């Protein structure tokens, strides 16, 4: 009984330590795709650069300004590639 319990705890520990972080990374990747406007037009490198830039800003205003510029770039890219994107990203106000 105790041996079975210890084996179960060991398996659980291994799953949490080794499988948990991989799963979290995969979910983060898909989360980024849903949150980054125009993600389907961006390379993985561009998405990484975008995420790093967003994290580097000190204020909400800086992030908002960058987000607005990003939106405009993605709309231009979509038009050039013949892809339709919504006029506004979900839940984000665009500052002109």
C-alpha positions as CSV (number, residue, x, y, z in Angstrom):
1,X,0.0,0.0,0.0
2,X,2.7,2.5,1.0
3,X,4.9,1.4,-2.0
4,X,1.9,2.1,-4.3
5,X,1.4,5.5,-2.8
6,X,5.1,6.4,-3.1
7,X,5.1,5.3,-6.7
8,X,2.0,7.4,-7.5
9,X,3.6,10.4,-5.8
10,X,6.8,9.9,-7.8
11,X,4.9,9.7,-11.0
12,X,3.0,12.8,-10.1
13,X,6.2,14.6,-9.3
14,X,7.7,13.7,-12.6
15,X,4.6,14.8,-14.5
16,X,4.6,18.2,-12.7
17,X,8.3,18.8,-13.2
18,X,8.8,17.7,-16.7
19,X,5.5,17.6,-18.5
20,X,4.0,20.6,-16.8
21,X,6.4,23.2,-18.2
22,X,6.1,21.8,-21.8
23,X,2.3,22.0,-21.6
24,X,2.5,25.5,-20.2
25,X,4.7,26.6,-23.1
26,X,2.4,25.2,-25.6
27,X,-0.6,26.9,-24.0
28,X,1.3,30.2,-23.9
29,X,2.1,29.9,-27.6
30,X,-1.6,29.4,-28.5
31,X,-2.5,32.2,-26.0
32,X,-0.1,34.5,-27.8
33,X,-1.8,33.7,-31.1
34,X,-5.2,34.6,-29.8
35,X,-4.0,37.9,-28.2
36,X,-1.6,39.3,-30.9
37,X,-3.5,41.1,-33.6
38,X,-2.5,39.8,-37.0
39,X,-0.6,36.8,-35.5
40,X,-1.4,34.7,-38.6
41,X,0.6,37.2,-40.7
42,X,3.6,37.1,-38.5
43,X,6.6,34.8,-38.4
44,X,7.4,33.1,-35.1
45,X,10.4,35.5,-34.8
46,X,8.1,38.5,-35.3
47,X,5.7,37.2,-32.6
48,X,8.7,36.7,-30.2
49,X,10.0,40.2,-31.0
50,X,6.5,41.7,-30.5
51,X,6.1,40.0,-27.1
52,X,9.5,41.2,-26.0
53,X,8.8,44.7,-27.0
54,X,5.4,44.7,-25.3
55,X,7.1,43.5,-22.1
56,X,9.8,46.2,-22.3
57,X,7.5,49.2,-22.1
58,X,7.3,50.9,-18.7
59,X,3.8,52.5,-19.1
60,X,0.4,51.5,-20.5
61,X,0.6,54.5,-22.8
62,X,3.8,53.2,-24.4
63,X,2.2,49.8,-24.9
64,X,-0.9,51.4,-26.3
65,X,1.0,53.5,-28.8
66,X,3.1,50.5,-30.0
67,X,0.0,48.4,-30.2
68,X,-1.7,51.0,-32.4
69,X,1.4,51.1,-34.7
70,X,1.4,47.3,-34.8
71,X,-2.3,47.3,-35.7
72,X,-1.6,49.6,-38.7
73,X,1.3,47.5,-39.9
74,X,-0.7,44.4,-39.7
75,X,-3.6,46.0,-41.6
76,X,-1.3,47.1,-44.4
77,X,0.3,43.6,-44.5
78,X,-3.1,42.0,-44.7
79,X,-4.2,44.2,-47.5
80,X,-1.0,43.5,-49.4
81,X,-1.5,39.8,-48.9
82,X,-5.2,39.8,-49.6
83,X,-6.1,38.7,-46.1
84,X,-9.1,40.1,-44.2
85,X,-8.6,41.2,-40.6
86,X,-11.1,42.9,-38.3
87,X,-11.0,46.7,-38.3
88,X,-10.2,46.7,-34.6
89,X,-8.4,44.1,-32.4
90,X,-10.7,42.5,-29.9
91,X,-10.9,44.4,-26.6
92,X,-8.3,47.0,-27.5
93,X,-8.9,50.7,-28.2
94,X,-7.0,52.1,-31.2
95,X,-5.4,55.5,-30.6
96,X,-5.1,57.6,-33.8
